Amino acid sequence: MVAPKPVVLITPRSRQNKFLYLFAAQVSLIVFFPYLAKPGLATVIFRLLSTVSFLAAVYAVSEKRMQWITGLFLAVPAAVLNTLFNFHPSSSSLAVPSLVLTLIFLSFTLIALLRGVLRTETVTLDTIYGALSVYLQMAFAWGIAYLLLETIQPGGLSMDVVRHPNHRVDWFDCMFYSFVTLTSLGYGDMVPVSAQCRSLSVLEAVSGIMYVAVLVARLVGLYAAGNREAQ
C-alpha cells in the first residue's frame, strides 16, 4: 500500500509570493480609496494603484504562458479605457465599455486564480493568500457588475436619502454593497430595488457562502495538517 503524499510547505522562491502581491494590492485599494476619492492628484494616485492591482493579478495567473498573455491582453485595454474615462467622467460612451472590459478581466483572473489554488500540490502561506485573493476578487468582480448595471439602468440600488442626500451611486458604493452581500453582513443604507440587482445579489450571497464553507476551510485544514506532519 502506497503511503499518502505529505503536504510540502516549501515552494520555489521564484513563485512563492505570486498571490501575496495581489492580496496586498487588493487590500490597498480598499484601505486607501476613502482618502483618494477626490479630484486631482488623489485620483491619479488611485488609478496608479488600480493599475498595480491589474499587473499583480496578471502576475498571479502567470503560471502558464497563455494565461499571462491573455491576462495582459485583457488588462491593457481595460486600464486604458478606465484612464480615459477618468479624464472624461461625463462620457457615457466610455463608461459602459470600460466597465465591460474590466468585468471580463476580473472574471478571467478570478477563474484562473481559483484553478491555480485548487490545483496546487503544496499548501503554503502564499496559497492561503491566494485563497483570500480569490475571495476579494469575487467581491471586486461582483461590484463592477453592480456598477455596470447601475450605469445601464440607474436606480437598481437604492440609498437612504436621509443619510446620503443628493448622492449618486459610485464605484465605492458598489464595492461596499458587494462586500456586504458576499459576507452576508446584511443591508443597511443600501438595498437592491430592481429585479436584476436582486438576482445578482442572490447569486453573490450564495457564491460567498459556498466559497468560504468549501474552499477556504479545505485549504486551512490542509495547511494545519501539514504543520502537524512537520512537527
PyMOL CGO cylinders between C-alpha atoms (Angstrom):
from pymol import cmd
from pymol.cgo import CYLINDER

trace = [
    CYLINDER, 0.00, 0.00, 0.00, 1.40, 3.37, -1.06, 0.3, 1, 1, 1, 1, 1, 1,
    CYLINDER, 1.40, 3.37, -1.06, 1.59, 5.92, 1.74, 0.3, 1, 1, 1, 1, 1, 1,
    CYLINDER, 1.59, 5.92, 1.74, -0.22, 9.22, 1.10, 0.3, 1, 1, 1, 1, 1, 1,
    CYLINDER, -0.22, 9.22, 1.10, 1.95, 12.01, -0.13, 0.3, 1, 1, 1, 1, 1, 1,
    CYLINDER, 1.95, 12.01, -0.13, 2.65, 14.51, 2.67, 0.3, 1, 1, 1, 1, 1, 1,
    CYLINDER, 2.65, 14.51, 2.67, 1.84, 18.18, 2.23, 0.3, 1, 1, 1, 1, 1, 1,
    CYLINDER, 1.84, 18.18, 2.23, 5.00, 20.10, 1.38, 0.3, 1, 1, 1, 1, 1, 1,
    CYLINDER, 5.00, 20.10, 1.38, 5.35, 23.51, 2.95, 0.3, 1, 1, 1, 1, 1, 1,
    CYLINDER, 5.35, 23.51, 2.95, 8.13, 24.93, 0.78, 0.3, 1, 1, 1, 1, 1, 1,
    CYLINDER, 8.13, 24.93, 0.78, 7.85, 26.21, -2.77, 0.3, 1, 1, 1, 1, 1, 1,
    CYLINDER, 7.85, 26.21, -2.77, 10.41, 27.64, -5.19, 0.3, 1, 1, 1, 1, 1, 1,
    CYLINDER, 10.41, 27.64, -5.19, 11.49, 31.15, -4.28, 0.3, 1, 1, 1, 1, 1, 1,
    CYLINDER, 11.49, 31.15, -4.28, 10.69, 32.50, -7.72, 0.3, 1, 1, 1, 1, 1, 1,
    CYLINDER, 10.69, 32.50, -7.72, 6.96, 31.76, -7.36, 0.3, 1, 1, 1, 1, 1, 1,
    CYLINDER, 6.96, 31.76, -7.36, 6.25, 31.78, -3.64, 0.3, 1, 1, 1, 1, 1, 1,
    CYLINDER, 6.25, 31.78, -3.64, 4.89, 35.35, -3.46, 0.3, 1, 1, 1, 1, 1, 1,
    CYLINDER, 4.89, 35.35, -3.46, 2.72, 35.49, -6.58, 0.3, 1, 1, 1, 1, 1, 1,
    CYLINDER, 2.72, 35.49, -6.58, -0.52, 35.60, -4.54, 0.3, 1, 1, 1, 1, 1, 1,
    CYLINDER, -0.52, 35.60, -4.54, 0.83, 37.81, -1.77, 0.3, 1, 1, 1, 1, 1, 1,
    CYLINDER, 0.83, 37.81, -1.77, 1.40, 40.74, -4.15, 0.3, 1, 1, 1, 1, 1, 1,
    CYLINDER, 1.40, 40.74, -4.15, -2.16, 40.58, -5.45, 0.3, 1, 1, 1, 1, 1, 1,
    CYLINDER, -2.16, 40.58, -5.45, -3.60, 40.31, -1.95, 0.3, 1, 1, 1, 1, 1, 1,
    CYLINDER, -3.60, 40.31, -1.95, -1.60, 43.37, -0.84, 0.3, 1, 1, 1, 1, 1, 1,
    CYLINDER, -1.60, 43.37, -0.84, -2.78, 45.37, -3.86, 0.3, 1, 1, 1, 1, 1, 1,
    CYLINDER, -2.78, 45.37, -3.86, -6.41, 44.41, -3.26, 0.3, 1, 1, 1, 1, 1, 1,
    CYLINDER, -6.41, 44.41, -3.26, -6.29, 45.40, 0.41, 0.3, 1, 1, 1, 1, 1, 1,
    CYLINDER, -6.29, 45.40, 0.41, -4.58, 48.67, -0.52, 0.3, 1, 1, 1, 1, 1, 1,
    CYLINDER, -4.58, 48.67, -0.52, -7.43, 49.55, -2.88, 0.3, 1, 1, 1, 1, 1, 1,
    CYLINDER, -7.43, 49.55, -2.88, -9.95, 49.04, -0.11, 0.3, 1, 1, 1, 1, 1, 1,
    CYLINDER, -9.95, 49.04, -0.11, -7.97, 50.85, 2.58, 0.3, 1, 1, 1, 1, 1, 1,
    CYLINDER, -7.97, 50.85, 2.58, -6.82, 53.90, 0.61, 0.3, 1, 1, 1, 1, 1, 1,
    CYLINDER, -6.82, 53.90, 0.61, -9.86, 54.61, -1.57, 0.3, 1, 1, 1, 1, 1, 1,
    CYLINDER, -9.86, 54.61, -1.57, -11.66, 56.81, 1.03, 0.3, 1, 1, 1, 1, 1, 1,
    CYLINDER, -11.66, 56.81, 1.03, -8.59, 59.05, 1.13, 0.3, 1, 1, 1, 1, 1, 1,
    CYLINDER, -8.59, 59.05, 1.13, -8.09, 59.09, -2.66, 0.3, 1, 1, 1, 1, 1, 1,
    CYLINDER, -8.09, 59.09, -2.66, -11.69, 59.66, -3.76, 0.3, 1, 1, 1, 1, 1, 1,
    CYLINDER, -11.69, 59.66, -3.76, -11.01, 63.30, -4.56, 0.3, 1, 1, 1, 1, 1, 1,
    CYLINDER, -11.01, 63.30, -4.56, -10.35, 65.01, -7.89, 0.3, 1, 1, 1, 1, 1, 1,
    CYLINDER, -10.35, 65.01, -7.89, -6.81, 65.89, -8.86, 0.3, 1, 1, 1, 1, 1, 1,
    CYLINDER, -6.81, 65.89, -8.86, -3.65, 64.17, -7.69, 0.3, 1, 1, 1, 1, 1, 1,
    CYLINDER, -3.65, 64.17, -7.69, -5.53, 61.84, -5.36, 0.3, 1, 1, 1, 1, 1, 1,
    CYLINDER, -5.53, 61.84, -5.36, -7.48, 60.37, -8.28, 0.3, 1, 1, 1, 1, 1, 1,
    CYLINDER, -7.48, 60.37, -8.28, -4.29, 59.89, -10.28, 0.3, 1, 1, 1, 1, 1, 1,
    CYLINDER, -4.29, 59.89, -10.28, -2.72, 58.01, -7.36, 0.3, 1, 1, 1, 1, 1, 1,
    CYLINDER, -2.72, 58.01, -7.36, -5.78, 55.81, -7.07, 0.3, 1, 1, 1, 1, 1, 1,
    CYLINDER, -5.78, 55.81, -7.07, -5.66, 54.99, -10.79, 0.3, 1, 1, 1, 1, 1, 1,
    CYLINDER, -5.66, 54.99, -10.79, -1.99, 54.09, -10.46, 0.3, 1, 1, 1, 1, 1, 1,
    CYLINDER, -1.99, 54.09, -10.46, -2.86, 51.83, -7.54, 0.3, 1, 1, 1, 1, 1, 1,
    CYLINDER, -2.86, 51.83, -7.54, -5.58, 50.23, -9.68, 0.3, 1, 1, 1, 1, 1, 1,
    CYLINDER, -5.58, 50.23, -9.68, -3.03, 49.64, -12.44, 0.3, 1, 1, 1, 1, 1, 1,
    CYLINDER, -3.03, 49.64, -12.44, -0.70, 47.99, -9.94, 0.3, 1, 1, 1, 1, 1, 1,
    CYLINDER, -0.70, 47.99, -9.94, -3.51, 45.66, -8.86, 0.3, 1, 1, 1, 1, 1, 1,
    CYLINDER, -3.51, 45.66, -8.86, -4.15, 44.79, -12.53, 0.3, 1, 1, 1, 1, 1, 1,
    CYLINDER, -4.15, 44.79, -12.53, -0.49, 43.92, -13.02, 0.3, 1, 1, 1, 1, 1, 1,
    CYLINDER, -0.49, 43.92, -13.02, -0.44, 41.94, -9.76, 0.3, 1, 1, 1, 1, 1, 1,
    CYLINDER, -0.44, 41.94, -9.76, -3.43, 39.95, -10.99, 0.3, 1, 1, 1, 1, 1, 1,
    CYLINDER, -3.43, 39.95, -10.99, -1.69, 39.21, -14.29, 0.3, 1, 1, 1, 1, 1, 1,
    CYLINDER, -1.69, 39.21, -14.29, 1.42, 38.08, -12.41, 0.3, 1, 1, 1, 1, 1, 1,
    CYLINDER, 1.42, 38.08, -12.41, -0.67, 35.90, -10.10, 0.3, 1, 1, 1, 1, 1, 1,
    CYLINDER, -0.67, 35.90, -10.10, -2.10, 33.97, -13.06, 0.3, 1, 1, 1, 1, 1, 1,
    CYLINDER, -2.10, 33.97, -13.06, 1.19, 33.77, -14.97, 0.3, 1, 1, 1, 1, 1, 1,
    CYLINDER, 1.19, 33.77, -14.97, 1.77, 30.09, -14.21, 0.3, 1, 1, 1, 1, 1, 1,
    CYLINDER, 1.77, 30.09, -14.21, 1.26, 29.33, -17.90, 0.3, 1, 1, 1, 1, 1, 1,
    CYLINDER, 1.26, 29.33, -17.90, 2.42, 31.43, -20.82, 0.3, 1, 1, 1, 1, 1, 1,
    CYLINDER, 2.42, 31.43, -20.82, -1.02, 31.61, -22.44, 0.3, 1, 1, 1, 1, 1, 1,
    CYLINDER, -1.02, 31.61, -22.44, -2.62, 32.75, -19.17, 0.3, 1, 1, 1, 1, 1, 1,
    CYLINDER, -2.62, 32.75, -19.17, -0.43, 35.78, -18.61, 0.3, 1, 1, 1, 1, 1, 1,
    CYLINDER, -0.43, 35.78, -18.61, -0.58, 36.76, -22.28, 0.3, 1, 1, 1, 1, 1, 1,
    CYLINDER, -0.58, 36.76, -22.28, -4.38, 36.58, -22.17, 0.3, 1, 1, 1, 1, 1, 1,
    CYLINDER, -4.38, 36.58, -22.17, -4.44, 38.45, -18.87, 0.3, 1, 1, 1, 1, 1, 1,
    CYLINDER, -4.44, 38.45, -18.87, -2.21, 41.19, -20.23, 0.3, 1, 1, 1, 1, 1, 1,
    CYLINDER, -2.21, 41.19, -20.23, -4.27, 41.35, -23.42, 0.3, 1, 1, 1, 1, 1, 1,
    CYLINDER, -4.27, 41.35, -23.42, -7.40, 41.95, -21.35, 0.3, 1, 1, 1, 1, 1, 1,
    CYLINDER, -7.40, 41.95, -21.35, -5.79, 44.25, -18.78, 0.3, 1, 1, 1, 1, 1, 1,
    CYLINDER, -5.79, 44.25, -18.78, -4.29, 46.82, -21.17, 0.3, 1, 1, 1, 1, 1, 1,
    CYLINDER, -4.29, 46.82, -21.17, -7.48, 47.97, -22.94, 0.3, 1, 1, 1, 1, 1, 1,
    CYLINDER, -7.48, 47.97, -22.94, -9.40, 47.91, -19.64, 0.3, 1, 1, 1, 1, 1, 1,
    CYLINDER, -9.40, 47.91, -19.64, -6.76, 50.11, -17.99, 0.3, 1, 1, 1, 1, 1, 1,
    CYLINDER, -6.76, 50.11, -17.99, -6.62, 52.50, -20.96, 0.3, 1, 1, 1, 1, 1, 1,
    CYLINDER, -6.62, 52.50, -20.96, -10.40, 52.95, -21.10, 0.3, 1, 1, 1, 1, 1, 1,
    CYLINDER, -10.40, 52.95, -21.10, -10.59, 53.43, -17.34, 0.3, 1, 1, 1, 1, 1, 1,
    CYLINDER, -10.59, 53.43, -17.34, -7.92, 56.13, -17.57, 0.3, 1, 1, 1, 1, 1, 1,
    CYLINDER, -7.92, 56.13, -17.57, -9.72, 57.89, -20.41, 0.3, 1, 1, 1, 1, 1, 1,
    CYLINDER, -9.72, 57.89, -20.41, -13.00, 57.71, -18.53, 0.3, 1, 1, 1, 1, 1, 1,
    CYLINDER, -13.00, 57.71, -18.53, -11.30, 59.23, -15.50, 0.3, 1, 1, 1, 1, 1, 1,
    CYLINDER, -11.30, 59.23, -15.50, -10.48, 62.34, -17.55, 0.3, 1, 1, 1, 1, 1, 1,
    CYLINDER, -10.48, 62.34, -17.55, -13.94, 62.38, -19.16, 0.3, 1, 1, 1, 1, 1, 1,
    CYLINDER, -13.94, 62.38, -19.16, -16.30, 61.16, -16.40, 0.3, 1, 1, 1, 1, 1, 1,
    CYLINDER, -16.30, 61.16, -16.40, -19.39, 62.52, -18.16, 0.3, 1, 1, 1, 1, 1, 1,
    CYLINDER, -19.39, 62.52, -18.16, -18.77, 60.46, -21.32, 0.3, 1, 1, 1, 1, 1, 1,
    CYLINDER, -18.77, 60.46, -21.32, -21.37, 57.68, -21.44, 0.3, 1, 1, 1, 1, 1, 1,
    CYLINDER, -21.37, 57.68, -21.44, -19.64, 56.20, -24.49, 0.3, 1, 1, 1, 1, 1, 1,
    CYLINDER, -19.64, 56.20, -24.49, -16.62, 55.31, -22.31, 0.3, 1, 1, 1, 1, 1, 1,
    CYLINDER, -16.62, 55.31, -22.31, -18.38, 54.21, -19.13, 0.3, 1, 1, 1, 1, 1, 1,
    CYLINDER, -18.38, 54.21, -19.13, -20.01, 51.01, -20.37, 0.3, 1, 1, 1, 1, 1, 1,
    CYLINDER, -20.01, 51.01, -20.37, -17.07, 49.69, -22.48, 0.3, 1, 1, 1, 1, 1, 1,
    CYLINDER, -17.07, 49.69, -22.48, -14.58, 50.34, -19.67, 0.3, 1, 1, 1, 1, 1, 1,
    CYLINDER, -14.58, 50.34, -19.67, -16.78, 48.51, -17.14, 0.3, 1, 1, 1, 1, 1, 1,
    CYLINDER, -16.78, 48.51, -17.14, -17.41, 45.61, -19.52, 0.3, 1, 1, 1, 1, 1, 1,
    CYLINDER, -17.41, 45.61, -19.52, -13.69, 45.14, -20.21, 0.3, 1, 1, 1, 1, 1, 1,
    CYLINDER, -13.69, 45.14, -20.21, -12.88, 45.44, -16.52, 0.3, 1, 1, 1, 1, 1, 1,
    CYLINDER, -12.88, 45.44, -16.52, -15.50, 42.82, -15.67, 0.3, 1, 1, 1, 1, 1, 1,
    CYLINDER, -15.50, 42.82, -15.67, -14.13, 40.46, -18.33, 0.3, 1, 1, 1, 1, 1, 1,
    CYLINDER, -14.13, 40.46, -18.33, -10.60, 40.89, -17.00, 0.3, 1, 1, 1, 1, 1, 1,
    CYLINDER, -10.60, 40.89, -17.00, -11.65, 40.35, -13.38, 0.3, 1, 1, 1, 1, 1, 1,
    CYLINDER, -11.65, 40.35, -13.38, -13.70, 37.29, -14.33, 0.3, 1, 1, 1, 1, 1, 1,
    CYLINDER, -13.70, 37.29, -14.33, -10.78, 35.77, -16.26, 0.3, 1, 1, 1, 1, 1, 1,
    CYLINDER, -10.78, 35.77, -16.26, -8.29, 36.34, -13.44, 0.3, 1, 1, 1, 1, 1, 1,
    CYLINDER, -8.29, 36.34, -13.44, -10.83, 35.07, -10.90, 0.3, 1, 1, 1, 1, 1, 1,
    CYLINDER, -10.83, 35.07, -10.90, -11.28, 31.78, -12.75, 0.3, 1, 1, 1, 1, 1, 1,
    CYLINDER, -11.28, 31.78, -12.75, -7.53, 31.41, -13.30, 0.3, 1, 1, 1, 1, 1, 1,
    CYLINDER, -7.53, 31.41, -13.30, -6.80, 32.16, -9.63, 0.3, 1, 1, 1, 1, 1, 1,
    CYLINDER, -6.80, 32.16, -9.63, -9.40, 29.67, -8.48, 0.3, 1, 1, 1, 1, 1, 1,
    CYLINDER, -9.40, 29.67, -8.48, -7.97, 26.97, -10.74, 0.3, 1, 1, 1, 1, 1, 1,
    CYLINDER, -7.97, 26.97, -10.74, -4.45, 27.78, -9.55, 0.3, 1, 1, 1, 1, 1, 1,
    CYLINDER, -4.45, 27.78, -9.55, -5.43, 27.47, -5.89, 0.3, 1, 1, 1, 1, 1, 1,
    CYLINDER, -5.43, 27.47, -5.89, -7.37, 24.26, -6.46, 0.3, 1, 1, 1, 1, 1, 1,
    CYLINDER, -7.37, 24.26, -6.46, -4.61, 22.60, -8.49, 0.3, 1, 1, 1, 1, 1, 1,
    CYLINDER, -4.61, 22.60, -8.49, -1.73, 23.49, -6.22, 0.3, 1, 1, 1, 1, 1, 1,
    CYLINDER, -1.73, 23.49, -6.22, 0.20, 20.45, -4.99, 0.3, 1, 1, 1, 1, 1, 1,
    CYLINDER, 0.20, 20.45, -4.99, 1.57, 22.23, -1.95, 0.3, 1, 1, 1, 1, 1, 1,
    CYLINDER, 1.57, 22.23, -1.95, -0.11, 24.31, 0.73, 0.3, 1, 1, 1, 1, 1, 1,
    CYLINDER, -0.11, 24.31, 0.73, 1.94, 27.28, 1.86, 0.3, 1, 1, 1, 1, 1, 1,
    CYLINDER, 1.94, 27.28, 1.86, 1.23, 30.66, 3.38, 0.3, 1, 1, 1, 1, 1, 1,
    CYLINDER, 1.23, 30.66, 3.38, 1.15, 32.07, -0.15, 0.3, 1, 1, 1, 1, 1, 1,
    CYLINDER, 1.15, 32.07, -0.15, -1.53, 29.53, -1.05, 0.3, 1, 1, 1, 1, 1, 1,
    CYLINDER, -1.53, 29.53, -1.05, -3.65, 30.92, 1.79, 0.3, 1, 1, 1, 1, 1, 1,
    CYLINDER, -3.65, 30.92, 1.79, -3.07, 34.40, 0.37, 0.3, 1, 1, 1, 1, 1, 1,
    CYLINDER, -3.07, 34.40, 0.37, -4.26, 33.00, -2.96, 0.3, 1, 1, 1, 1, 1, 1,
    CYLINDER, -4.26, 33.00, -2.96, -7.48, 31.75, -1.40, 0.3, 1, 1, 1, 1, 1, 1,
    CYLINDER, -7.48, 31.75, -1.40, -8.05, 35.15, 0.20, 0.3, 1, 1, 1, 1, 1, 1,
    CYLINDER, -8.05, 35.15, 0.20, -7.28, 36.89, -3.09, 0.3, 1, 1, 1, 1, 1, 1,
    CYLINDER, -7.28, 36.89, -3.09, -9.92, 34.79, -4.84, 0.3, 1, 1, 1, 1, 1, 1,
    CYLINDER, -9.92, 34.79, -4.84, -12.46, 35.88, -2.23, 0.3, 1, 1, 1, 1, 1, 1,
    CYLINDER, -12.46, 35.88, -2.23, -11.59, 39.56, -2.65, 0.3, 1, 1, 1, 1, 1, 1,
    CYLINDER, -11.59, 39.56, -2.65, -11.51, 39.22, -6.43, 0.3, 1, 1, 1, 1, 1, 1,
    CYLINDER, -11.51, 39.22, -6.43, -15.04, 37.81, -6.27, 0.3, 1, 1, 1, 1, 1, 1,
    CYLINDER, -15.04, 37.81, -6.27, -16.18, 40.92, -4.41, 0.3, 1, 1, 1, 1, 1, 1,
    CYLINDER, -16.18, 40.92, -4.41, -14.48, 43.25, -6.89, 0.3, 1, 1, 1, 1, 1, 1,
    CYLINDER, -14.48, 43.25, -6.89, -15.98, 41.42, -9.88, 0.3, 1, 1, 1, 1, 1, 1,
    CYLINDER, -15.98, 41.42, -9.88, -19.49, 41.50, -8.41, 0.3, 1, 1, 1, 1, 1, 1,
    CYLINDER, -19.49, 41.50, -8.41, -19.00, 45.17, -7.52, 0.3, 1, 1, 1, 1, 1, 1,
    CYLINDER, -19.00, 45.17, -7.52, -18.16, 46.02, -11.13, 0.3, 1, 1, 1, 1, 1, 1,
    CYLINDER, -18.16, 46.02, -11.13, -21.23, 44.04, -12.22, 0.3, 1, 1, 1, 1, 1, 1,
    CYLINDER, -21.23, 44.04, -12.22, -23.42, 46.17, -9.94, 0.3, 1, 1, 1, 1, 1, 1,
    CYLINDER, -23.42, 46.17, -9.94, -21.79, 49.35, -11.21, 0.3, 1, 1, 1, 1, 1, 1,
    CYLINDER, -21.79, 49.35, -11.21, -22.33, 48.26, -14.82, 0.3, 1, 1, 1, 1, 1, 1,
    CYLINDER, -22.33, 48.26, -14.82, -25.98, 47.51, -14.09, 0.3, 1, 1, 1, 1, 1, 1,
    CYLINDER, -25.98, 47.51, -14.09, -26.38, 50.84, -12.32, 0.3, 1, 1, 1, 1, 1, 1,
    CYLINDER, -26.38, 50.84, -12.32, -24.81, 52.61, -15.30, 0.3, 1, 1, 1, 1, 1, 1,
    CYLINDER, -24.81, 52.61, -15.30, -27.13, 50.93, -17.80, 0.3, 1, 1, 1, 1, 1, 1,
    CYLINDER, -27.13, 50.93, -17.80, -30.25, 51.03, -15.62, 0.3, 1, 1, 1, 1, 1, 1,
    CYLINDER, -30.25, 51.03, -15.62, -29.90, 53.68, -12.90, 0.3, 1, 1, 1, 1, 1, 1,
    CYLINDER, -29.90, 53.68, -12.90, -31.88, 53.06, -9.74, 0.3, 1, 1, 1, 1, 1, 1,
    CYLINDER, -31.88, 53.06, -9.74, -31.16, 49.37, -9.29, 0.3, 1, 1, 1, 1, 1, 1,
    CYLINDER, -31.16, 49.37, -9.29, -29.50, 50.15, -5.96, 0.3, 1, 1, 1, 1, 1, 1,
    CYLINDER, -29.50, 50.15, -5.96, -31.33, 52.48, -3.59, 0.3, 1, 1, 1, 1, 1, 1,
    CYLINDER, -31.33, 52.48, -3.59, -29.54, 54.54, -0.94, 0.3, 1, 1, 1, 1, 1, 1,
    CYLINDER, -29.54, 54.54, -0.94, -31.04, 56.12, 2.14, 0.3, 1, 1, 1, 1, 1, 1,
    CYLINDER, -31.04, 56.12, 2.14, -31.74, 59.73, 1.08, 0.3, 1, 1, 1, 1, 1, 1,
    CYLINDER, -31.74, 59.73, 1.08, -31.66, 60.90, 4.70, 0.3, 1, 1, 1, 1, 1, 1,
    CYLINDER, -31.66, 60.90, 4.70, -28.12, 59.64, 5.27, 0.3, 1, 1, 1, 1, 1, 1,
    CYLINDER, -28.12, 59.64, 5.27, -26.91, 60.35, 1.72, 0.3, 1, 1, 1, 1, 1, 1,
    CYLINDER, -26.91, 60.35, 1.72, -28.83, 63.34, 0.30, 0.3, 1, 1, 1, 1, 1, 1,
    CYLINDER, -28.83, 63.34, 0.30, -28.26, 64.04, -3.41, 0.3, 1, 1, 1, 1, 1, 1,
    CYLINDER, -28.26, 64.04, -3.41, -25.71, 61.24, -3.63, 0.3, 1, 1, 1, 1, 1, 1,
    CYLINDER, -25.71, 61.24, -3.63, -25.24, 59.24, -6.81, 0.3, 1, 1, 1, 1, 1, 1,
    CYLINDER, -25.24, 59.24, -6.81, -24.14, 55.62, -6.54, 0.3, 1, 1, 1, 1, 1, 1,
    CYLINDER, -24.14, 55.62, -6.54, -20.43, 55.40, -7.41, 0.3, 1, 1, 1, 1, 1, 1,
    CYLINDER, -20.43, 55.40, -7.41, -17.61, 52.85, -7.55, 0.3, 1, 1, 1, 1, 1, 1,
    CYLINDER, -17.61, 52.85, -7.55, -17.03, 52.65, -3.82, 0.3, 1, 1, 1, 1, 1, 1,
    CYLINDER, -17.03, 52.65, -3.82, -20.76, 52.34, -3.09, 0.3, 1, 1, 1, 1, 1, 1,
    CYLINDER, -20.76, 52.34, -3.09, -20.97, 49.31, -5.37, 0.3, 1, 1, 1, 1, 1, 1,
    CYLINDER, -20.97, 49.31, -5.37, -17.87, 47.78, -3.82, 0.3, 1, 1, 1, 1, 1, 1,
    CYLINDER, -17.87, 47.78, -3.82, -19.25, 48.35, -0.33, 0.3, 1, 1, 1, 1, 1, 1,
    CYLINDER, -19.25, 48.35, -0.33, -22.54, 46.77, -1.34, 0.3, 1, 1, 1, 1, 1, 1,
    CYLINDER, -22.54, 46.77, -1.34, -20.70, 43.85, -2.95, 0.3, 1, 1, 1, 1, 1, 1,
    CYLINDER, -20.70, 43.85, -2.95, -18.64, 43.08, 0.16, 0.3, 1, 1, 1, 1, 1, 1,
    CYLINDER, -18.64, 43.08, 0.16, -21.71, 43.41, 2.39, 0.3, 1, 1, 1, 1, 1, 1,
    CYLINDER, -21.71, 43.41, 2.39, -23.56, 40.93, 0.15, 0.3, 1, 1, 1, 1, 1, 1,
    CYLINDER, -23.56, 40.93, 0.15, -20.66, 38.50, -0.23, 0.3, 1, 1, 1, 1, 1, 1,
    CYLINDER, -20.66, 38.50, -0.23, -20.10, 38.29, 3.52, 0.3, 1, 1, 1, 1, 1, 1,
    CYLINDER, -20.10, 38.29, 3.52, -23.86, 38.11, 4.25, 0.3, 1, 1, 1, 1, 1, 1,
    CYLINDER, -23.86, 38.11, 4.25, -23.45, 41.02, 6.65, 0.3, 1, 1, 1, 1, 1, 1,
    CYLINDER, -23.45, 41.02, 6.65, -26.89, 42.40, 5.86, 0.3, 1, 1, 1, 1, 1, 1,
    CYLINDER, -26.89, 42.40, 5.86, -28.17, 45.60, 4.30, 0.3, 1, 1, 1, 1, 1, 1,
    CYLINDER, -28.17, 45.60, 4.30, -28.40, 49.00, 5.95, 0.3, 1, 1, 1, 1, 1, 1,
    CYLINDER, -28.40, 49.00, 5.95, -28.38, 52.20, 3.93, 0.3, 1, 1, 1, 1, 1, 1,
    CYLINDER, -28.38, 52.20, 3.93, -28.24, 50.42, 0.54, 0.3, 1, 1, 1, 1, 1, 1,
    CYLINDER, -28.24, 50.42, 0.54, -30.78, 47.91, -0.74, 0.3, 1, 1, 1, 1, 1, 1,
    CYLINDER, -30.78, 47.91, -0.74, -31.42, 46.22, -4.11, 0.3, 1, 1, 1, 1, 1, 1,
    CYLINDER, -31.42, 46.22, -4.11, -34.53, 47.52, -5.85, 0.3, 1, 1, 1, 1, 1, 1,
    CYLINDER, -34.53, 47.52, -5.85, -34.60, 46.21, -9.41, 0.3, 1, 1, 1, 1, 1, 1,
    CYLINDER, -34.60, 46.21, -9.41, -35.17, 42.53, -10.21, 0.3, 1, 1, 1, 1, 1, 1,
    CYLINDER, -35.17, 42.53, -10.21, -31.80, 42.29, -11.97, 0.3, 1, 1, 1, 1, 1, 1,
    CYLINDER, -31.80, 42.29, -11.97, -29.95, 43.71, -8.98, 0.3, 1, 1, 1, 1, 1, 1,
    CYLINDER, -29.95, 43.71, -8.98, -31.74, 41.37, -6.60, 0.3, 1, 1, 1, 1, 1, 1,
    CYLINDER, -31.74, 41.37, -6.60, -30.84, 38.43, -8.82, 0.3, 1, 1, 1, 1, 1, 1,
    CYLINDER, -30.84, 38.43, -8.82, -27.16, 39.38, -8.78, 0.3, 1, 1, 1, 1, 1, 1,
    CYLINDER, -27.16, 39.38, -8.78, -27.34, 39.84, -5.01, 0.3, 1, 1, 1, 1, 1, 1,
    CYLINDER, -27.34, 39.84, -5.01, -28.72, 36.34, -4.50, 0.3, 1, 1, 1, 1, 1, 1,
    CYLINDER, -28.72, 36.34, -4.50, -26.05, 34.80, -6.72, 0.3, 1, 1, 1, 1, 1, 1,
    CYLINDER, -26.05, 34.80, -6.72, -23.26, 36.66, -4.95, 0.3, 1, 1, 1, 1, 1, 1,
    CYLINDER, -23.26, 36.66, -4.95, -24.51, 35.78, -1.46, 0.3, 1, 1, 1, 1, 1, 1,
    CYLINDER, -24.51, 35.78, -1.46, -24.73, 32.08, -2.36, 0.3, 1, 1, 1, 1, 1, 1,
    CYLINDER, -24.73, 32.08, -2.36, -21.29, 32.07, -4.01, 0.3, 1, 1, 1, 1, 1, 1,
    CYLINDER, -21.29, 32.07, -4.01, -19.73, 33.76, -0.97, 0.3, 1, 1, 1, 1, 1, 1,
    CYLINDER, -19.73, 33.76, -0.97, -21.14, 31.22, 1.47, 0.3, 1, 1, 1, 1, 1, 1,
    CYLINDER, -21.14, 31.22, 1.47, -20.16, 28.26, -0.71, 0.3, 1, 1, 1, 1, 1, 1,
    CYLINDER, -20.16, 28.26, -0.71, -16.63, 29.55, -1.20, 0.3, 1, 1, 1, 1, 1, 1,
    CYLINDER, -16.63, 29.55, -1.20, -15.96, 30.12, 2.49, 0.3, 1, 1, 1, 1, 1, 1,
    CYLINDER, -15.96, 30.12, 2.49, -17.54, 26.82, 3.51, 0.3, 1, 1, 1, 1, 1, 1,
    CYLINDER, -17.54, 26.82, 3.51, -15.80, 24.63, 0.95, 0.3, 1, 1, 1, 1, 1, 1,
    CYLINDER, -15.80, 24.63, 0.95, -12.56, 26.04, -0.44, 0.3, 1, 1, 1, 1, 1, 1,
    CYLINDER, -12.56, 26.04, -0.44, -11.09, 28.17, 2.34, 0.3, 1, 1, 1, 1, 1, 1,
    CYLINDER, -11.09, 28.17, 2.34, -11.94, 25.58, 5.01, 0.3, 1, 1, 1, 1, 1, 1,
    CYLINDER, -11.94, 25.58, 5.01, -10.28, 22.89, 2.90, 0.3, 1, 1, 1, 1, 1, 1,
    CYLINDER, -10.28, 22.89, 2.90, -7.07, 24.86, 2.38, 0.3, 1, 1, 1, 1, 1, 1,
    CYLINDER, -7.07, 24.86, 2.38, -6.80, 25.86, 6.02, 0.3, 1, 1, 1, 1, 1, 1,
    CYLINDER, -6.80, 25.86, 6.02, -7.36, 22.24, 7.03, 0.3, 1, 1, 1, 1, 1, 1,
    CYLINDER, -7.36, 22.24, 7.03, -4.61, 21.04, 4.70, 0.3, 1, 1, 1, 1, 1, 1,
    CYLINDER, -4.61, 21.04, 4.70, -2.26, 23.74, 5.95, 0.3, 1, 1, 1, 1, 1, 1,
    CYLINDER, -2.26, 23.74, 5.95, -2.88, 22.72, 9.56, 0.3, 1, 1, 1, 1, 1, 1,
    CYLINDER, -2.88, 22.72, 9.56, -2.37, 19.06, 8.64, 0.3, 1, 1, 1, 1, 1, 1,
    CYLINDER, -2.37, 19.06, 8.64, 0.94, 19.93, 7.03, 0.3, 1, 1, 1, 1, 1, 1,
    CYLINDER, 0.94, 19.93, 7.03, 2.10, 21.70, 10.16, 0.3, 1, 1, 1, 1, 1, 1,
    CYLINDER, 2.10, 21.70, 10.16, 1.28, 18.62, 12.25, 0.3, 1, 1, 1, 1, 1, 1,
    CYLINDER, 1.28, 18.62, 12.25, 3.26, 16.43, 9.83, 0.3, 1, 1, 1, 1, 1, 1,
    CYLINDER, 3.26, 16.43, 9.83, 6.26, 18.74, 10.14, 0.3, 1, 1, 1, 1, 1, 1,
    CYLINDER, 6.26, 18.74, 10.14, 6.30, 18.56, 13.93, 0.3, 1, 1, 1, 1, 1, 1,
]
cmd.load_cgo(trace, "trace")
